[in-house]
Amino acid sequence: MTARHPALLLSAALLAAPAWAQAPADEFATCLNTLRAPARAVGVSDASFTQYTQGLVPDMSVIDKLNYQPEFRTAIWDYLAGLVDDQRVAEGKAMLALHADVLARVNERYGVDPATVVAVWGVESNFGQTFGKSPLVQSLGTLSCFGRRQAYFRTEFYATLRILQAGHITADRLVGSWAGAFGHTQFMPSTFERLAVDFDGDGRADLMDSTPDALASTANFLAKAGWQNGQPWGFEVKLPSGFNTSGEGRRTKRTMADWAERGLRLVDSSPLPGSGNGSAGLLTPAGPQGPAFLVLRNFDAIYSYNAAESYGLAIAHLADRLRGGGRFVTPWPTDDPGLSRAERREVQTLLIARGHDIGEVDGMLGDKSRVAIRAEQERLGQEVNGRAGQKLLKTLRGS
């Protein structure tokens, strides 16, 4: 659905802005004028187009972010450590209790369990605490005129203008991620048009200021993506010694009987469940030496929300934790595990104590934090890569 998650890593190459980053405003205005007729053809009136684009200036910073997605560029143990930590589990359980009535009605109507809906909410916006600050018309207008994938972003730009034209959300409230996702559960504008619902009965679908609308819309998305109520997303499993994972993956589905015959068992060594759960693909996000999972149709539904297997695993794992489940049994194949958000804030605090200017202590290890981390790694004789893991945290605590 988006590059929706908080950035965990940025390439140093971003420090060197490309030549087109200084594109003049008149070039942007010329581009916008060429979009007026196509927008009209898909339901945006000339009056609306003028109203929402008049005086618009480009935000070229979004082009820098276009090629960066943490789901694909961050080690899986770092990615999950920041998204599924004890703090988010505790807050998620509180949200389950606070919105129990709405979630029960959502489950009844759409057939998606409360824990899964709340897990999406937690990962996407930290339960409504982090929506993003980019005005959608500006960011999507910029992406429609500069950089790659312009055709895709123009579709989203037109959808944004239609949302404003229909009065679902006011222009000053329609802010979100740099790529255009917005609201409690970060829908792209075209997804909003297809799947957002008015669950609180006020006559409009509002993902920004209506939690019931957002939760119901998320359940509607998953239901339309093939969610099967009462079925698990998958299981952590144990691979037999020397098992060849070549050619296996989420899409390569086999029956439970096939997997059992090949020697797979649940991670606690008990037999795999019966065929009633359907066929499953084998997911080994860190290779055969790390945690392994048989993933079912419901995992595919989660995957469709944001097409990254690490994202799907984060949602699935958080939902399990919200139901009272534990952490994955098999450790990740690393001697330097990732940090929770609280531990990242501690790293930042320790960096400040050592005289580094890293800005706000927010648990987001951005450019300034990584510069400081590299300096400390060099001083400490560690690998200089700008990554903060348990080794760095323990060393900073003791030095």
LINBELKA-V134101 format. One record per backbone hydrogen bond with DSSP energy under -0.5 kcal/mol. CO is the residue of the C=O (numbers start at 1). NH is the residue of the N-H. Records with the same first field share a line. If there is no record, write none. Layout:
CO->NH ; NH
//
This chain:
2->4
11->14
12->15
13->16
15->17
18->21
19->22
20->23
24->27 ; 28
25->29
26->30
27->31
28->32
29->33
30->34
31->35
32->35 ; 36
33->36 ; 37
34->38
35->39
36->40
37->41
38->42
39->42 ; 44
40->43
43->45
45->49
46->50
47->51
48->52
49->53
50->54
53->56
58->60
59->62
60->63 ; 64
61->65
62->66
63->66
65->68
67->69
69->72 ; 73
70->74
75->78 ; 79
76->80
77->81
78->82
79->83
80->84
83->85
85->89
86->90
87->91
88->92
89->93
90->94
91->95
92->96
93->97
94->98
95->99
97->100
99->103
100->104
101->105
102->106
103->107
104->108
105->109
106->110
107->111
113->117
114->118
115->119
116->120
117->121
118->122
119->123
120->124
121->125 ; 127
122->126
125->129 ; 130
126->129
134->176
135->139
136->140
137->141
138->142
139->143
140->144
141->145
142->145 ; 146
149->153
150->154
151->155
152->156
153->157
154->158
155->159
156->160
157->161
158->162
159->163
160->164
161->165
162->166
163->167 ; 168 ; 169
164->167
170->173 ; 174
173->175
174->136
175->183
176->134
177->180
181->177
182->187
183->186
187->182
188->192
189->193
190->194
191->195
192->196
197->199
204->206
206->210
207->184
209->211
210->214
211->215
212->216
213->217
214->218
215->219
216->220
217->221
218->222
219->223
220->224
221->225
222->227
223->226
227->229
228->231
232->298
233->296 ; 299
235->294
236->267
237->292
238->265
240->243
243->245
245->248
249->252 ; 282
251->253
254->280
255->259
256->260
257->261
258->262
259->264
260->263
265->238
266->269
270->266
274->277
275->278
280->254
281->283 ; 295
282->284
283->293
284->287
287->290
292->237
293->283 ; 295
294->235
295->281
296->299 ; 300
297->301
298->302
299->303
300->304
301->305
302->305 ; 306
303->306
306->308
308->312
309->313
310->314
311->315
312->316
313->317
314->318
315->319
316->320
317->321
318->322
319->323
320->325
321->324
332->334
337->390
340->344
341->345
342->346
343->347
344->348
345->349
346->350
347->351
348->352
349->353
350->354
351->354 ; 356
352->355
356->358
360->362
363->365
364->366
366->370
367->371
368->372
369->373
370->374
371->375
372->376
373->377
374->378
375->379
376->380
377->381 ; 382
378->381
383->385
387->389
389->393
390->394
391->395
392->396
393->397
394->398
395->399
//
